[in-house]
């Protein structure tokens, strides 16, 4: 039997017992109440601990990501600098012709705003 089916069977059994217990044994209901309260306290505490552990895990992963990203950026800069040094001096690009370096076919600012 798959684990999920076992879980559903247990859930159904527990719900049935919880519904029938007050009718069949009223004094058992009084004794079960403190146990249920303790179980709820435990679940709340476990939820809080799980929340803290998840936050720490997320923080650790964010730190690892930032470190890897920084290393990759440093490696890229070193590689780019090495390639530039190997190519030798590079000529500066020629300035664009025309009014103030505007691209050919570009509209004047007044025409772009309208």
N, C-alpha and C positions, 0 to 999 in steps of 0.2 A: 504494500500500500504506500503511495507517495506521501512524503512528509506533510504536504499541504492538506491532503485528505485527512490525515490523522489529526492535524491541528483543527480542522473544521469539525470533526467528530467530537473532539474534546471540548471545543467551544459550545457546540450544541448540547452536550451532556451537562456542562457547567451551567448553561443558561436554564436548562430544564430543572436542575436541582435547585437553583436559586429561586425559581418561580414556585416550586412546590414545597420548599422547606418551611416557609411560614405557616402553610396550611397543615402540613403533616406533623411538624414538631415546633411549636412556638417557643419552647425553652431553648431549643438549639439555635434559633435565630438570635436570641439574646447573647449566647456564648460566641457566636460567629462574628458579631459586630466588632469587638475589639481586634479580632484577627484580621478582619477586612481593613480596619483603620490602620493597623500596623503595616499591612501590605501596601496600602496607598501611600503611607509615609515613605516606605522603601522605594516605591516607584517614583515618587517626587524627588527623592534624594538621588536616585540613579539617573533620572532625567537631567538634573543639575550637573552631575558629574560628567555625563555624556556631553552636555552642552559645552562644558569647560574643555574637555578633551578634543572635541571637534574644533573649537576656536583655536586651540594650540596647534592642531594639525594644519589648519588653514594658514595660520601665521608662519609655520615652518615651510609650507609649500610656497608661500609668497616670497619668503626670504630666499629659498633655493632658486625660484624663478628669476628674481632680481639679480642674484649672483651670476647665474648662467647668462642672462642678458648682458650684464656688464662685461663678462669674459668674452662673449661673442663680439661685442662692440670693440673691445680692446684688440682682439685678434684681427678684426676687419680693418682697423686703423693701421695696425702694423703691416698687414698684407698690402694695403693700398699705398703706404709709404714706401715699402720695398719695391713695389711695381713702378712707382713714380721715379724712384732713384735709378732703377734699371733702365728706364726709357730715356733718361737724360733730360735736358732742359726742354720745356714745352713752350711754344710761342703763345703769347696772350691772344685771345680772340680779337679780331678787328671790330672796331665800333660800328654800330649799324648806321647806315646812310640815311639821310633825310632829316626831318625836323626832330631834334632832341632824341634821336635814337628810336623813333617810332617804327614799328614794323610796317612793311609794305602792305597797303590795303587797310590799315587800321583807321578807325574813325576818330575824329577829334573828340576831346572830352565833352564838349557841349552836345555833340550829336549822340554820344553814348548815353548821356544822362536823360535825354528826352525819350 
